[in-house]
Amino acid sequence: MAIVLETVHDRLPADFEKLEVDARAGGHTNMTRLAAELTESPAMFHRVIAARVNGALAAIGGITDEPASAQQPIWRMRRLYVHRDFRRRRVAQAIAEGLLHVAAGKVELVTVHAGSDDAARFWEAMGFGRVAGRAWSHQRRA
């Protein structure tokens, strides 16, 4: 199984709707939010990366400035979603590593807000540490 990463520029992939439908079926609105944000404010993203497996759109995720105020520039991982048919195949890891590579040398810290215990375990496996009292749940050095 080959994971192919693609940079998304100003338009979501043509088959993005499949990810959005899958996300909504699972009670997640982050793909709908990504579609709106990329349409209304594409410059907010430093990078959006889509992952394909055997040609099918398997996942997508982006990185932006951290919206909470901070003393130094910080970026935040945002809108990472993997279609349920492609979970536990290192697809999310591939996107996260790609986004971390983009952040390297540009900022010192990358954050994420893990919305569930499963997400928290994923980010911790990616080297992010839990934090308290911040607008984000986890952080790591870029």
N, CA, C and O atoms as CSV, one atom per row, in Angstrom:
chain,resi,resn,atom,element,x,y,z
A,1,MET,N,N,0.843,-1.178,0.000
A,1,MET,CA,C,0.000,0.000,0.000
A,1,MET,C,C,0.890,1.243,0.000
A,1,MET,O,O,1.619,1.488,0.960
A,2,ALA,N,N,0.829,1.998,-1.042
A,2,ALA,CA,C,1.619,3.218,-1.144
A,2,ALA,C,C,0.752,4.423,-0.781
A,2,ALA,O,O,-0.366,4.579,-1.274
A,3,ILE,N,N,1.297,5.269,0.093
A,3,ILE,CA,C,0.636,6.518,0.450
A,3,ILE,C,C,1.297,7.618,-0.356
A,3,ILE,O,O,2.510,7.813,-0.275
A,4,VAL,N,N,0.504,8.336,-1.131
A,4,VAL,CA,C,1.012,9.428,-1.949
A,4,VAL,C,C,0.465,10.731,-1.380
A,4,VAL,O,O,-0.748,10.916,-1.274
A,5,LEU,N,N,1.375,11.632,-1.016
A,5,LEU,CA,C,0.967,12.928,-0.480
A,5,LEU,C,C,0.928,13.962,-1.592
A,5,LEU,O,O,1.796,13.993,-2.464
A,6,GLU,N,N,-0.098,14.811,-1.545
A,6,GLU,CA,C,-0.267,15.885,-2.530
A,6,GLU,C,C,-0.504,17.190,-1.785
A,6,GLU,O,O,-1.271,17.226,-0.823
A,7,THR,N,N,0.137,18.244,-2.216
A,7,THR,CA,C,-0.139,19.563,-1.660
A,7,THR,C,C,-1.423,20.091,-2.286
A,7,THR,O,O,-1.594,20.065,-3.504
A,8,VAL,N,N,-2.310,20.565,-1.441
A,8,VAL,CA,C,-3.555,21.192,-1.894
A,8,VAL,C,C,-3.292,22.689,-1.918
A,8,VAL,O,O,-2.857,23.268,-0.923
A,9,HIS,N,N,-3.557,23.306,-3.051
A,9,HIS,CA,C,-3.269,24.734,-3.154
A,9,HIS,C,C,-4.499,25.559,-2.792
A,9,HIS,O,O,-4.711,25.834,-1.611
A,10,ASP,N,N,-5.284,25.947,-3.721
A,10,ASP,CA,C,-6.424,26.808,-3.410
A,10,ASP,C,C,-7.771,26.122,-3.621
A,10,ASP,O,O,-8.821,26.746,-3.466
A,11,ARG,N,N,-7.740,24.853,-3.971
A,11,ARG,CA,C,-8.977,24.127,-4.228
A,11,ARG,C,C,-8.856,22.713,-3.676
A,11,ARG,O,O,-7.837,22.046,-3.855
A,12,LEU,N,N,-9.907,22.269,-3.005
A,12,LEU,CA,C,-9.907,20.909,-2.469
A,12,LEU,C,C,-9.945,19.891,-3.600
A,12,LEU,O,O,-10.417,20.202,-4.693
A,13,PRO,N,N,-9.457,18.684,-3.354
A,13,PRO,CA,C,-9.521,17.649,-4.390
A,13,PRO,C,C,-10.963,17.407,-4.843
A,13,PRO,O,O,-11.904,17.569,-4.066
A,14,ALA,N,N,-11.120,17.022,-6.092
A,14,ALA,CA,C,-12.456,16.807,-6.657
A,14,ALA,C,C,-13.254,15.770,-5.878
A,14,ALA,O,O,-14.480,15.859,-5.813
A,15,ASP,N,N,-12.579,14.792,-5.288
A,15,ASP,CA,C,-13.270,13.737,-4.546
A,15,ASP,C,C,-13.321,14.002,-3.040
A,15,ASP,O,O,-13.535,13.077,-2.256
A,16,PHE,N,N,-13.125,15.255,-2.635
A,16,PHE,CA,C,-13.155,15.631,-1.221
A,16,PHE,C,C,-14.495,15.316,-0.562
A,16,PHE,O,O,-14.537,15.008,0.629
A,17,GLU,N,N,-15.572,15.389,-1.308
A,17,GLU,CA,C,-16.897,15.172,-0.734
A,17,GLU,C,C,-17.004,13.821,-0.016
A,17,GLU,O,O,-17.722,13.700,0.977
A,18,LYS,N,N,-16.295,12.814,-0.515
A,18,LYS,CA,C,-16.327,11.497,0.146
A,18,LYS,C,C,-15.769,11.582,1.562
A,18,LYS,O,O,-16.304,10.955,2.476
A,19,LEU,N,N,-14.708,12.346,1.748
A,19,LEU,CA,C,-14.159,12.540,3.092
A,19,LEU,C,C,-15.147,13.306,3.962
A,19,LEU,O,O,-15.365,12.954,5.122
A,20,GLU,N,N,-15.741,14.349,3.403
A,20,GLU,CA,C,-16.679,15.170,4.161
A,20,GLU,C,C,-17.895,14.357,4.606
A,20,GLU,O,O,-18.340,14.478,5.748
A,21,VAL,N,N,-18.431,13.534,3.713
A,21,VAL,CA,C,-19.586,12.690,4.040
A,21,VAL,C,C,-19.208,11.692,5.133
A,21,VAL,O,O,-19.976,11.479,6.071
A,22,ASP,N,N,-18.027,11.079,5.016
A,22,ASP,CA,C,-17.575,10.123,6.017
A,22,ASP,C,C,-17.414,10.809,7.378
A,22,ASP,O,O,-17.803,10.256,8.407
A,23,ALA,N,N,-16.846,12.000,7.377
A,23,ALA,CA,C,-16.652,12.738,8.626
A,23,ALA,C,C,-17.997,13.063,9.280
A,23,ALA,O,O,-18.175,12.850,10.480
A,24,ARG,N,N,-18.927,13.573,8.499
A,24,ARG,CA,C,-20.249,13.906,9.052
A,24,ARG,C,C,-20.952,12.669,9.592
A,24,ARG,O,O,-21.620,12.739,10.624
A,25,ALA,N,N,-20.810,11.539,8.909
A,25,ALA,CA,C,-21.438,10.298,9.368
A,25,ALA,C,C,-20.889,9.887,10.732
A,25,ALA,O,O,-21.585,9.237,11.513
A,26,GLY,N,N,-19.664,10.259,11.015
A,26,GLY,CA,C,-19.056,9.961,12.303
A,26,GLY,C,C,-19.238,11.067,13.328
A,26,GLY,O,O,-18.685,10.995,14.426
A,27,GLY,N,N,-20.009,12.090,12.980
A,27,GLY,CA,C,-20.276,13.184,13.912
A,27,GLY,C,C,-19.226,14.270,13.934
A,27,GLY,O,O,-19.184,15.073,14.866
A,28,HIS,N,N,-18.374,14.308,12.920
A,28,HIS,CA,C,-17.295,15.302,12.865
A,28,HIS,C,C,-17.631,16.393,11.846
A,28,HIS,O,O,-18.105,16.105,10.746
A,29,THR,N,N,-17.382,17.634,12.223
A,29,THR,CA,C,-17.646,18.764,11.321
A,29,THR,C,C,-16.368,19.381,10.763
A,29,THR,O,O,-16.421,20.387,10.055
A,30,ASN,N,N,-15.219,18.783,11.079
A,30,ASN,CA,C,-13.969,19.434,10.690
A,30,ASN,C,C,-13.747,19.498,9.177
A,30,ASN,O,O,-13.058,20.403,8.707
A,31,MET,N,N,-14.301,18.581,8.414
A,31,MET,CA,C,-14.133,18.647,6.961
A,31,MET,C,C,-15.011,19.738,6.358
A,31,MET,O,O,-14.607,20.401,5.402
A,32,THR,N,N,-16.198,19.926,6.903
A,32,THR,CA,C,-17.057,21.025,6.462
A,32,THR,C,C,-16.387,22.350,6.785
A,32,THR,O,O,-16.425,23.285,5.985
A,33,ARG,N,N,-15.778,22.426,7.950
A,33,ARG,CA,C,-15.070,23.648,8.336
A,33,ARG,C,C,-13.858,23.878,7.436
A,33,ARG,O,O,-13.596,25.013,7.036
A,34,LEU,N,N,-13.118,22.822,7.115
A,34,LEU,CA,C,-11.972,22.959,6.218
A,34,LEU,C,C,-12.415,23.504,4.864
A,34,LEU,O,O,-11.784,24.409,4.318
A,35,ALA,N,N,-13.492,22.957,4.327
A,35,ALA,CA,C,-13.984,23.421,3.022
A,35,ALA,C,C,-14.324,24.908,3.072
A,35,ALA,O,O,-13.980,25.651,2.154
A,36,ALA,N,N,-14.992,25.347,4.128
A,36,ALA,CA,C,-15.352,26.762,4.260
A,36,ALA,C,C,-14.103,27.626,4.416
A,36,ALA,O,O,-13.988,28.670,3.774
A,37,GLU,N,N,-13.171,27.199,5.263
A,37,GLU,CA,C,-11.959,27.987,5.493
A,37,GLU,C,C,-11.107,28.099,4.239
A,37,GLU,O,O,-10.570,29.167,3.945
A,38,LEU,N,N,-10.980,27.011,3.504
A,38,LEU,CA,C,-10.150,27.052,2.301
A,38,LEU,C,C,-10.796,27.915,1.221
A,38,LEU,O,O,-10.099,28.518,0.406
A,39,THR,N,N,-12.120,27.976,1.215
A,39,THR,CA,C,-12.835,28.832,0.257
A,39,THR,C,C,-12.740,30.300,0.660
A,39,THR,O,O,-12.467,31.164,-0.173
A,40,GLU,N,N,-12.968,30.574,1.947
A,40,GLU,CA,C,-13.049,31.954,2.423
A,40,GLU,C,C,-11.686,32.575,2.728
A,40,GLU,O,O,-11.488,33.767,2.492
A,41,SER,N,N,-10.761,31.798,3.240
A,41,SER,CA,C,-9.462,32.336,3.685
A,41,SER,C,C,-8.324,31.370,3.387
A,41,SER,O,O,-7.675,30.889,4.315
A,42,PRO,N,N,-8.068,31.077,2.124
A,42,PRO,CA,C,-7.030,30.085,1.819
A,42,PRO,C,C,-5.652,30.470,2.347
A,42,PRO,O,O,-4.829,29.594,2.614
A,43,ALA,N,N,-5.393,31.754,2.500
A,43,ALA,CA,C,-4.073,32.193,2.968
A,43,ALA,C,C,-3.833,31.860,4.434
A,43,ALA,O,O,-2.703,31.967,4.911
A,44,MET,N,N,-4.882,31.457,5.161
A,44,MET,CA,C,-4.676,31.107,6.576
A,44,MET,C,C,-3.855,29.833,6.721
A,44,MET,O,O,-3.271,29.588,7.777
A,45,PHE,N,N,-3.807,29.024,5.675
A,45,PHE,CA,C,-3.075,27.758,5.722
A,45,PHE,C,C,-1.658,27.932,5.184
A,45,PHE,O,O,-1.454,28.460,4.091
A,46,HIS,N,N,-0.693,27.482,5.964
A,46,HIS,CA,C,0.678,27.431,5.462
A,46,HIS,C,C,0.802,26.263,4.488
A,46,HIS,O,O,1.563,26.322,3.523
A,47,ARG,N,N,0.037,25.194,4.757
A,47,ARG,CA,C,0.036,24.043,3.855
A,47,ARG,C,C,-1.173,23.185,4.175
A,47,ARG,O,O,-1.569,23.051,5.333
A,48,VAL,N,N,-1.751,22.609,3.140
A,48,VAL,CA,C,-2.770,21.568,3.266
A,48,VAL,C,C,-2.251,20.387,2.457
A,48,VAL,O,O,-1.843,20.536,1.305
A,49,ILE,N,N,-2.273,19.216,3.077
A,49,ILE,CA,C,-1.768,18.014,2.414
A,49,ILE,C,C,-2.881,16.973,2.366
A,49,ILE,O,O,-3.537,16.694,3.369
A,50,ALA,N,N,-3.076,16.410,1.186
A,50,ALA,CA,C,-4.004,15.297,1.001
A,50,ALA,C,C,-3.186,14.027,0.817
A,50,ALA,O,O,-2.075,14.061,0.287
A,51,ALA,N,N,-3.746,12.908,1.261
A,51,ALA,CA,C,-3.088,11.611,1.101
A,51,ALA,C,C,-3.980,10.707,0.278
A,51,ALA,O,O,-5.186,10.616,0.509
A,52,ARG,N,N,-3.370,10.044,-0.683
A,52,ARG,CA,C,-4.085,9.076,-1.512
A,52,ARG,C,C,-3.481,7.694,-1.295
A,52,ARG,O,O,-2.272,7.534,-1.127
A,53,VAL,N,N,-4.365,6.709,-1.305
A,53,VAL,CA,C,-3.961,5.309,-1.218
A,53,VAL,C,C,-4.608,4.608,-2.396
A,53,VAL,O,O,-5.833,4.576,-2.515
A,54,ASN,N,N,-3.785,4.050,-3.261
A,54,ASN,CA,C,-4.283,3.403,-4.485
A,54,ASN,C,C,-5.209,4.332,-5.265
A,54,ASN,O,O,-6.214,3.891,-5.821
A,55,GLY,N,N,-4.868,5.612,-5.304
A,55,GLY,CA,C,-5.620,6.603,-6.064
A,55,GLY,C,C,-6.804,7.207,-5.341
A,55,GLY,O,O,-7.331,8.229,-5.781
A,56,ALA,N,N,-7.238,6.607,-4.244
A,56,ALA,CA,C,-8.396,7.113,-3.500
A,56,ALA,C,C,-7.958,8.138,-2.460
A,56,ALA,O,O,-6.937,7.964,-1.795
A,57,LEU,N,N,-8.737,9.205,-2.327
A,57,LEU,CA,C,-8.460,10.203,-1.300
A,57,LEU,C,C,-8.724,9.575,0.060
A,57,LEU,O,O,-9.860,9.229,0.384
A,58,ALA,N,N,-7.671,9.431,0.850
A,58,ALA,CA,C,-7.758,8.743,2.134
A,58,ALA,C,C,-7.803,9.703,3.317
A,58,ALA,O,O,-8.392,9.383,4.349
A,59,ALA,N,N,-7.186,10.878,3.177
A,59,ALA,CA,C,-7.076,11.790,4.309
A,59,ALA,C,C,-6.645,13.167,3.842
A,59,ALA,O,O,-6.211,13.365,2.707
A,60,ILE,N,N,-6.783,14.114,4.765
A,60,ILE,CA,C,-6.349,15.482,4.494
A,60,ILE,C,C,-6.049,16.151,5.830
A,60,ILE,O,O,-6.614,15.775,6.857
A,61,GLY,N,N,-5.174,17.127,5.816
A,61,GLY,CA,C,-4.877,17.892,7.024
A,61,GLY,C,C,-4.116,19.150,6.664
A,61,GLY,O,O,-3.521,19.245,5.590
A,62,GLY,N,N,-4.139,20.117,7.570
A,62,GLY,CA,C,-3.473,21.377,7.292
A,62,GLY,C,C,-2.737,21.910,8.504
A,62,GLY,O,O,-2.822,21.361,9.602
A,63,ILE,N,N,-2.016,22.990,8.277
A,63,ILE,CA,C,-1.297,23.671,9.352
A,63,ILE,C,C,-1.447,25.174,9.141
A,63,ILE,O,O,-1.297,25.681,8.029
A,64,THR,N,N,-1.748,25.879,10.241
A,64,THR,CA,C,-1.980,27.325,10.217
A,64,THR,C,C,-1.209,27.968,11.355
A,64,THR,O,O,-0.547,27.286,12.138
A,65,ASP,N,N,-1.303,29.284,11.437
A,65,ASP,CA,C,-0.818,29.953,12.636
A,65,ASP,C,C,-1.671,29.485,13.807
A,65,ASP,O,O,-2.857,29.203,13.639
A,66,GLU,N,N,-1.079,29.403,14.980
A,66,GLU,CA,C,-1.844,29.110,16.197
A,66,GLU,C,C,-2.750,30.309,16.459
A,66,GLU,O,O,-2.260,31.430,16.598
A,67,PRO,N,N,-4.074,30.091,16.528
A,67,PRO,CA,C,-4.981,31.238,16.688
A,67,PRO,C,C,-4.919,31.896,18.066
A,67,PRO,O,O,-5.266,33.070,18.192
A,68,ALA,N,N,-4.490,31.181,19.092
A,68,ALA,CA,C,-4.362,31.788,20.417
A,68,ALA,C,C,-3.095,32.629,20.455
A,68,ALA,O,O,-2.087,32.288,19.836
A,69,SER,N,N,-3.160,33.709,21.177
A,69,SER,CA,C,-1.980,34.577,21.241
A,69,SER,C,C,-0.842,33.863,21.968
A,69,SER,O,O,-1.053,33.109,22.918
A,70,ALA,N,N,0.339,34.122,21.497
A,70,ALA,CA,C,1.534,33.517,22.082
A,70,ALA,C,C,2.677,34.515,21.966
A,70,ALA,O,O,2.608,35.459,21.179
A,71,GLN,N,N,3.722,34.304,22.746
A,71,GLN,CA,C,4.851,35.225,22.736
A,71,GLN,C,C,5.695,35.081,21.481
A,71,GLN,O,O,6.342,36.042,21.063
A,72,GLN,N,N,5.701,33.905,20.873
A,72,GLN,CA,C,6.471,33.691,19.653
A,72,GLN,C,C,5.545,33.064,18.610
A,72,GLN,O,O,4.482,32.549,18.957
A,73,PRO,N,N,5.939,33.105,17.343
A,73,PRO,CA,C,5.109,32.466,16.316
A,73,PRO,C,C,5.008,30.954,16.565
A,73,PRO,O,O,6.013,30.274,16.771
A,74,ILE,N,N,3.805,30.462,16.540
A,74,ILE,CA,C,3.508,29.047,16.739
A,74,ILE,C,C,2.529,28.635,15.648
A,74,ILE,O,O,1.648,29.406,15.268
A,75,TRP,N,N,2.689,27.424,15.153
A,75,TRP,CA,C,1.734,26.901,14.166
A,75,TRP,C,C,0.907,25.788,14.782
A,75,TRP,O,O,1.336,25.120,15.722
A,76,ARG,N,N,-0.304,25.598,14.228
A,76,ARG,CA,C,-1.212,24.563,14.724
A,76,ARG,C,C,-1.605,23.596,13.614
A,76,ARG,O,O,-1.958,24.002,12.507
A,77,MET,N,N,-1.536,22.312,13.936
A,77,MET,CA,C,-2.083,21.275,13.061
A,77,MET,C,C,-3.603,21.402,13.114
A,77,MET,O,O,-4.185,21.535,14.191
A,78,ARG,N,N,-4.242,21.362,11.941
A,78,ARG,CA,C,-5.694,21.547,11.911
A,78,ARG,C,C,-6.343,20.649,10.873
A,78,ARG,O,O,-5.766,20.311,9.839
A,79,ARG,N,N,-7.565,20.284,11.203
A,79,ARG,CA,C,-8.467,19.622,10.251
A,79,ARG,C,C,-7.914,18.311,9.693
A,79,ARG,O,O,-8.158,17.970,8.535
A,80,LEU,N,N,-7.175,17.588,10.514
A,80,LEU,CA,C,-6.672,16.284,10.068
A,80,LEU,C,C,-7.802,15.265,10.172
A,80,LEU,O,O,-8.389,15.078,11.238
A,81,TYR,N,N,-8.093,14.619,9.069
A,81,TYR,CA,C,-9.148,13.600,9.063
A,81,TYR,C,C,-8.745,12.473,8.115
A,81,TYR,O,O,-8.274,12.712,7.003
A,82,VAL,N,N,-8.940,11.247,8.579
A,82,VAL,CA,C,-8.668,10.059,7.780
A,82,VAL,C,C,-9.979,9.316,7.588
A,82,VAL,O,O,-10.680,9.025,8.557
A,83,HIS,N,N,-10.309,9.013,6.350
A,83,HIS,CA,C,-11.517,8.241,6.044
A,83,HIS,C,C,-11.461,6.922,6.815
A,83,HIS,O,O,-10.400,6.308,6.926
A,84,ARG,N,N,-12.592,6.495,7.341
A,84,ARG,CA,C,-12.601,5.287,8.198
A,84,ARG,C,C,-12.059,4.052,7.482
A,84,ARG,O,O,-11.564,3.140,8.144
A,85,ASP,N,N,-12.136,3.993,6.165
A,85,ASP,CA,C,-11.608,2.839,5.420
A,85,ASP,C,C,-10.076,2.793,5.386
A,85,ASP,O,O,-9.490,1.779,5.008
A,86,PHE,N,N,-9.429,3.902,5.786
A,86,PHE,CA,C,-7.970,3.980,5.683
A,86,PHE,C,C,-7.283,4.189,7.032
A,86,PHE,O,O,-6.090,4.491,7.079
A,87,ARG,N,N,-8.011,4.033,8.102
A,87,ARG,CA,C,-7.421,4.231,9.431
A,87,ARG,C,C,-6.520,3.067,9.804
A,87,ARG,O,O,-6.680,1.947,9.319
A,88,ARG,N,N,-5.560,3.365,10.686
A,88,ARG,CA,C,-4.598,2.379,11.189
A,88,ARG,C,C,-3.690,1.847,10.084
A,88,ARG,O,O,-3.263,0.693,10.110
A,89,ARG,N,N,-3.402,2.722,9.103
A,89,ARG,CA,C,-2.509,2.348,7.997
A,89,ARG,C,C,-1.380,3.362,7.830
A,89,ARG,O,O,-0.721,3.389,6.791
A,90,ARG,N,N,-1.157,4.184,8.832
A,90,ARG,CA,C,-0.094,5.192,8.844
A,90,ARG,C,C,-0.364,6.389,7.924
A,90,ARG,O,O,0.547,7.154,7.610
A,91,VAL,N,N,-1.606,6.541,7.501
A,91,VAL,CA,C,-1.950,7.664,6.627
A,91,VAL,C,C,-1.883,8.977,7.407
A,91,VAL,O,O,-1.299,9.950,6.930
A,92,ALA,N,N,-2.476,9.010,8.600
A,92,ALA,CA,C,-2.429,10.226,9.426
A,92,ALA,C,C,-0.983,10.569,9.779
A,92,ALA,O,O,-0.598,11.739,9.773
A,93,GLN,N,N,-0.196,9.561,10.081
A,93,GLN,CA,C,1.210,9.783,10.409
A,93,GLN,C,C,1.935,10.418,9.227
A,93,GLN,O,O,2.747,11.325,9.415
A,94,ALA,N,N,1.656,9.960,8.029
A,94,ALA,CA,C,2.318,10.516,6.841
A,94,ALA,C,C,1.975,11.996,6.663
A,94,ALA,O,O,2.852,12.809,6.371
A,95,ILE,N,N,0.707,12.341,6.840
A,95,ILE,CA,C,0.317,13.750,6.714
A,95,ILE,C,C,0.954,14.575,7.824
A,95,ILE,O,O,1.511,15.641,7.562
A,96,ALA,N,N,0.877,14.089,9.070
A,96,ALA,CA,C,1.457,14.837,10.192
A,96,ALA,C,C,2.953,15.056,9.990
A,96,ALA,O,O,3.455,16.152,10.235
A,97,GLU,N,N,3.667,14.030,9.547
A,97,GLU,CA,C,5.099,14.188,9.286
A,97,GLU,C,C,5.351,15.200,8.174
A,97,GLU,O,O,6.289,15.992,8.257
A,98,GLY,N,N,4.524,15.177,7.139
A,98,GLY,CA,C,4.667,16.154,6.062
A,98,GLY,C,C,4.452,17.576,6.546
A,98,GLY,O,O,5.187,18.485,6.161
A,99,LEU,N,N,3.448,17.770,7.388
A,99,LEU,CA,C,3.180,19.111,7.919
A,99,LEU,C,C,4.263,19.553,8.889
A,99,LEU,O,O,4.635,20.726,8.904
A,100,LEU,N,N,4.770,18.642,9.690
A,100,LEU,CA,C,5.877,18.982,10.592
A,100,LEU,C,C,7.124,19.372,9.806
A,100,LEU,O,O,7.878,20.253,10.219
A,101,HIS,N,N,7.334,18.717,8.681
A,101,HIS,CA,C,8.472,19.062,7.819
A,101,HIS,C,C,8.331,20.500,7.306
A,101,HIS,O,O,9.316,21.232,7.223
A,102,VAL,N,N,7.114,20.894,6.967
A,102,VAL,CA,C,6.865,22.272,6.506
A,102,VAL,C,C,7.190,23.265,7.626
A,102,VAL,O,O,7.749,24.332,7.372
A,103,ALA,N,N,6.841,22.910,8.858
A,103,ALA,CA,C,7.052,23.812,9.997
A,103,ALA,C,C,8.516,23.906,10.422
A,103,ALA,O,O,8.938,24.915,10.986
A,104,ALA,N,N,9.279,22.868,10.156
A,104,ALA,CA,C,10.676,22.828,10.599
A,104,ALA,C,C,11.452,24.023,10.065
A,104,ALA,O,O,11.439,24.310,8.868
A,105,GLY,N,N,12.121,24.707,10.969
A,105,GLY,CA,C,12.929,25.858,10.583
A,105,GLY,C,C,12.146,27.153,10.458
A,105,GLY,O,O,12.737,28.220,10.291
A,106,LYS,N,N,10.818,27.073,10.539
A,106,LYS,CA,C,9.987,28.277,10.423
A,106,LYS,C,C,9.438,28.721,11.768
A,106,LYS,O,O,9.312,29.915,12.037
A,107,VAL,N,N,9.114,27.747,12.611
A,107,VAL,CA,C,8.633,28.031,13.966
A,107,VAL,C,C,9.299,27.042,14.918
A,107,VAL,O,O,9.811,26.004,14.497
A,108,GLU,N,N,9.283,27.373,16.185
A,108,GLU,CA,C,9.874,26.468,17.165
A,108,GLU,C,C,8.867,25.476,17.723
A,108,GLU,O,O,9.240,24.388,18.159
A,109,LEU,N,N,7.582,25.851,17.710
A,109,LEU,CA,C,6.569,25.050,18.373
A,109,LEU,C,C,5.375,24.824,17.454
A,109,LEU,O,O,4.941,25.729,16.741
A,110,VAL,N,N,4.848,23.589,17.484
A,110,VAL,CA,C,3.636,23.225,16.750
A,110,VAL,C,C,2.654,22.688,17.781
A,110,VAL,O,O,3.025,21.924,18.673
A,111,THR,N,N,1.391,23.099,17.648
A,111,THR,CA,C,0.364,22.698,18.596
A,111,THR,C,C,-0.739,21.926,17.888
A,111,THR,O,O,-0.813,21.876,16.660
A,112,VAL,N,N,-1.594,21.324,18.712
A,112,VAL,CA,C,-2.783,20.643,18.206
A,112,VAL,C,C,-3.806,20.622,19.327
A,112,VAL,O,O,-3.451,20.607,20.506
A,113,HIS,N,N,-5.072,20.621,18.951
A,113,HIS,CA,C,-6.135,20.435,19.935
A,113,HIS,C,C,-6.751,19.067,19.653
A,113,HIS,O,O,-7.556,18.914,18.734
A,114,ALA,N,N,-6.366,18.083,20.450
A,114,ALA,CA,C,-6.887,16.723,20.271
A,114,ALA,C,C,-8.316,16.686,20.802
A,114,ALA,O,O,-8.561,16.975,21.973
A,115,GLY,N,N,-9.246,16.330,19.936
A,115,GLY,CA,C,-10.653,16.358,20.306
A,115,GLY,C,C,-11.175,15.082,20.942
A,115,GLY,O,O,-12.351,15.007,21.297
A,116,SER,N,N,-10.321,14.078,21.093
A,116,SER,CA,C,-10.771,12.815,21.673
A,116,SER,C,C,-9.573,12.094,22.285
A,116,SER,O,O,-8.423,12.466,22.054
A,117,ASP,N,N,-9.861,11.063,23.065
A,117,ASP,CA,C,-8.774,10.266,23.656
A,117,ASP,C,C,-7.959,9.566,22.576
A,117,ASP,O,O,-6.738,9.463,22.687
A,118,ASP,N,N,-8.640,9.076,21.515
A,118,ASP,CA,C,-7.914,8.431,20.410
A,118,ASP,C,C,-6.975,9.426,19.735
A,118,ASP,O,O,-5.830,9.097,19.424
A,119,ALA,N,N,-7.471,10.653,19.508
A,119,ALA,CA,C,-6.629,11.683,18.888
A,119,ALA,C,C,-5.453,12.021,19.792
A,119,ALA,O,O,-4.330,12.191,19.318
A,120,ALA,N,N,-5.706,12.118,21.086
A,120,ALA,CA,C,-4.617,12.422,22.026
A,120,ALA,C,C,-3.535,11.346,21.960
A,120,ALA,O,O,-2.346,11.662,21.940
A,121,ARG,N,N,-3.944,10.079,21.926
A,121,ARG,CA,C,-2.952,8.994,21.834
A,121,ARG,C,C,-2.162,9.083,20.535
A,121,ARG,O,O,-0.953,8.851,20.525
A,122,PHE,N,N,-2.836,9.417,19.441
A,122,PHE,CA,C,-2.132,9.569,18.156
A,122,PHE,C,C,-1.076,10.667,18.264
A,122,PHE,O,O,0.086,10.445,17.924
A,123,TRP,N,N,-1.475,11.856,18.737
A,123,TRP,CA,C,-0.534,12.974,18.792
A,123,TRP,C,C,0.610,12.685,19.754
A,123,TRP,O,O,1.746,13.090,19.504
A,124,GLU,N,N,0.325,11.998,20.837
A,124,GLU,CA,C,1.397,11.640,21.767
A,124,GLU,C,C,2.372,10.660,21.116
A,124,GLU,O,O,3.578,10.740,21.351
A,125,ALA,N,N,1.865,9.744,20.307
A,125,ALA,CA,C,2.745,8.825,19.574
A,125,ALA,C,C,3.590,9.576,18.545
A,125,ALA,O,O,4.662,9.110,18.160
A,126,MET,N,N,3.108,10.736,18.103
A,126,MET,CA,C,3.847,11.570,17.154
A,126,MET,C,C,4.829,12.509,17.862
A,126,MET,O,O,5.460,13.346,17.217
A,127,GLY,N,N,4.956,12.374,19.172
A,127,GLY,CA,C,5.925,13.178,19.911
A,127,GLY,C,C,5.373,14.438,20.541
A,127,GLY,O,O,6.137,15.236,21.084
A,128,PHE,N,N,4.074,14.637,20.483
A,128,PHE,CA,C,3.455,15.798,21.122
A,128,PHE,C,C,3.222,15.483,22.588
A,128,PHE,O,O,2.834,14.368,22.936
A,129,GLY,N,N,3.461,16.471,23.451
A,129,GLY,CA,C,3.219,16.305,24.874
A,129,GLY,C,C,1.968,17.052,25.289
A,129,GLY,O,O,1.647,18.106,24.739
A,130,ARG,N,N,1.266,16.500,26.263
A,130,ARG,CA,C,0.067,17.163,26.800
A,130,ARG,C,C,0.462,18.444,27.514
A,130,ARG,O,O,1.512,18.514,28.153
A,131,VAL,N,N,-0.390,19.457,27.401
A,131,VAL,CA,C,-0.202,20.707,28.133
A,131,VAL,C,C,-1.532,21.083,28.776
A,131,VAL,O,O,-2.595,20.691,28.293
A,132,ALA,N,N,-1.471,21.827,29.841
A,132,ALA,CA,C,-2.676,22.297,30.520
A,132,ALA,C,C,-2.667,23.823,30.547
A,132,ALA,O,O,-1.611,24.455,30.502
A,133,GLY,N,N,-3.845,24.392,30.619
A,133,GLY,CA,C,-3.961,25.838,30.749
A,133,GLY,C,C,-3.694,26.608,29.474
A,133,GLY,O,O,-3.444,27.813,29.524
A,134,ARG,N,N,-3.739,25.944,28.335
A,134,ARG,CA,C,-3.504,26.596,27.036
A,134,ARG,C,C,-4.717,26.402,26.142
A,134,ARG,O,O,-5.617,25.627,26.466
A,135,ALA,N,N,-4.743,27.092,25.039
A,135,ALA,CA,C,-5.830,26.941,24.065
A,135,ALA,C,C,-5.645,25.681,23.225
A,135,ALA,O,O,-6.491,25.363,22.390
A,136,TRP,N,N,-4.560,24.973,23.437
A,136,TRP,CA,C,-4.299,23.722,22.730
A,136,TRP,C,C,-4.054,22.623,23.756
A,136,TRP,O,O,-3.737,22.899,24.913
A,137,SER,N,N,-4.202,21.390,23.326
A,137,SER,CA,C,-4.057,20.270,24.257
A,137,SER,C,C,-2.658,19.656,24.243
A,137,SER,O,O,-2.222,19.073,25.236
A,138,HIS,N,N,-1.955,19.788,23.113
A,138,HIS,CA,C,-0.648,19.149,22.942
A,138,HIS,C,C,0.283,20.083,22.164
A,138,HIS,O,O,-0.161,20.946,21.407
A,139,GLN,N,N,1.572,19.885,22.374
A,139,GLN,CA,C,2.560,20.669,21.630
A,139,GLN,C,C,3.836,19.863,21.491
A,139,GLN,O,O,4.095,18.933,22.255
A,140,ARG,N,N,4.638,20.245,20.486
A,140,ARG,CA,C,5.969,19.665,20.326
A,140,ARG,C,C,6.844,20.656,19.583
A,140,ARG,O,O,6.356,21.554,18.897
A,141,ARG,N,N,8.128,20.476,19.734
A,141,ARG,CA,C,9.085,21.306,19.001
A,141,ARG,C,C,9.010,20.929,17.526
A,141,ARG,O,O,8.874,19.758,17.170
A,142,ALA,N,N,9.100,21.936,16.690
A,142,ALA,CA,C,9.073,21.679,15.252
A,142,ALA,C,C,10.409,21.098,14.860
A,142,ALA,O,O,10.630,20.796,13.687
